[in-house]
């Protein structure tokens, strides 16, 4: 089958007008077309321009999502799934207009199977809501991308975050999902068994497909036991390279670290100022260990010895809840601490991921590039996976500033790709990284496009993303 | 796009004759057409009839695989990838003839990256070869399906085995792969970063696709550190249900058990006789713990307490290498022990997987069915995942025996599916389970077929499998 140009996204005014009428009639107050609501459902979190949909529907069931998709399909009008709007690469923009499907009313927890360590939920449930609901069961959902994202959105973008090094990413933690496909049919990709060899892995095909293949309407997720003991701490290092070498040794030694986060010197400086931390202004690793009391003490002890080998330390760690909470609050507030470095500026958050053996080199080259380009851009990283973020501070009203930031991001992506890495470890392609996908994966992108075309021949599912 | 009938597999005599001539010319001695070689490259491990290919090619590089596939594509002749021939559901049969691509000469280990805990290999490398090669590095490849399968075959069938409960399946342990697609192009599905959100997960789409989408020509695999200490043991239980409840509690408690294998009463009887074990003839769990000295002792102690709660015990465990080796040798010889229950009979090995909360019920119902049908069919299970195997002993020359076995397998599959499980946890669909895929996944199968049709419009890649 010949490949169509999936980048062409042209407004279908006639179809849109028809769909607006039908959905207003059908959903009443649960279908909104006001400018404020529409803009709020397009890309809002960075400088990528806001491209609002023509209407926002608030369905309450898979059946209602099917109705919306069938209506849009009949008129060849785009459908853009919307979770909590926390994505960073323009995933919820509507470059050719169309209908945003806001899943916030699909927020029921359908089942918690404590014996199987799994649950089935609707896509609008956020990870904080799920964990609050689970508290009494002794279980939790471990994936933590920072933002209180919706789980449907997290699945759609293959999100991960600080504890992926131990618990994996959304790829590893979705057992099954239901999705409404472009023809309006709802399919369920797997039953609830922990593993299966039954046919193609449609679960993993939908996870990370960014709404371009189907709209997720339910998810069955793996859960983990809340650890008996948690300890955490911070360890300064003379250089990023020493910190990275300590990370490599920690992973190689098989210490089942739950979080191991790098904060570079500039980011540390920002966090010390913002969160009133009492640490040296040098690159630091933030760590967390999960296990029994004996095991977390053993893990912390082993890590302390490794850190010392690479000139790091002192490694200060604690099992006291309040002290740990303060540390991780500071780590989670890294974004705000960074923004405070240049008041009035906006942060462009970008991410890449490389093999861990190349991490020190990649970060060092990136720091040098930041300096050479005169940018202010602190770095934090989920370094156990080789994944790091750069927050480029820029004046969004200064085209020169935006251009410099874009050039920096381009160089960063190509640098990561040249080191056998990826242009995105966890944010996804969206609109922001389309240019790098083929540089990374070559002809494999044609086979992605074949899937897209086979599932969605009229290109109505979140058009203009990924391809 | 309309769905073709992917089940239609008709011999293309003209095309086959042309391809035989071209490949003989091109590959000389590395292209064989003798009956013995051809039959050996078709299904050999159970009663499913042997359907030999017309020729067997022994390529030595991705480029040579591309040549073979392009030749076959030009003449619309089937291509069947062949690893070690250990699959159980007829995956390597050639129902419409065609060319078997034997990957045994593609057995180079291309790179071992100890810092990144990964390696890149050719598909003909077997797991034992890989682990022998890795020994000096302190790393190992953990997936162990029992047989010394090729890693290409293990990826193609999404294999797992005894320690999937801790280390995951092939789905979780393939970082990237290169595959030759039906149009002869070779694509690489990912770079070497640990995680990526860059586009559709083609890696997971190819893993488990059973050679129906492409021929895998290299794999980048995750490795694990060889544990500092390993302990193992056996624990008898009054009933399968008690054993299953102990498993559930063990998993819920978060004990990071490396293997937890159920052996039912009949299987235990067979193993005691075959391997001269000194255990009671009751359902047993075989366990293995990986970690530090302190951690494995702690894990064994915690498990012992749990077992006691469910009437199990005594739990005898050991860290002595020889004693552990004897135990696991007995477990791995379960197949031979079973066959010895009915000399001259053949074992049909089938597998299903259910949510662990349904496992006791599923096994009990299956044991009752075995008894009601008058079969001899011991059960072993990777019960940490809810996965179990039944070995049905049958006289392959007695059609009545085969019919009874098939009826039993059908009931077993539908029972697992009715309990929210899958008709195969790790063996794959092949030819043997085609009938159950739609019962399990409904319309989702149509979307699998759309992928197949988009990637392989002439249905030359391992036709007659999965669909």
Interface residues (C-beta under 8 A of the other chain):
Chain A: X1 X113 X114 X115 X116 X117 X118 X138 X157 X158 X159 X160 X164 X168 X169 X171 X172 X181 X185 X187 X188 X189 X190 X191 X192 X193 X194 X195 X196 X197 X198 X199 X200 X201 X202 X204 X205 X207 X208 X209 X213 X224 X225 X227 X228 X248 X251 X252 X253 X254 X256 X292 X294 X295 X298 X353 X354 X355 X356 X357 X385 X386 X387 X416 X417 X420 X421 X422 X423 X424 X425 X426 X427 X428 X429 X433 X436 X437 X440 X441 X442 X443 X444 X445 X446 X447 X448 X450 X451 X452 X453 X454 X455 X457 X466
Chain B: X1 X113 X114 X115 X116 X117 X118 X138 X157 X158 X159 X160 X164 X168 X169 X171 X172 X181 X185 X187 X188 X189 X190 X191 X192 X193 X194 X195 X196 X197 X198 X199 X200 X201 X202 X204 X205 X207 X208 X209 X213 X224 X225 X227 X228 X248 X251 X252 X253 X254 X256 X292 X294 X295 X298 X353 X354 X355 X356 X357 X385 X386 X387 X416 X417 X420 X421 X422 X423 X424 X425 X426 X427 X428 X429 X433 X436 X437 X440 X441 X442 X443 X444 X445 X446 X447 X448 X450 X451 X452 X453 X454 X455 X457 X466
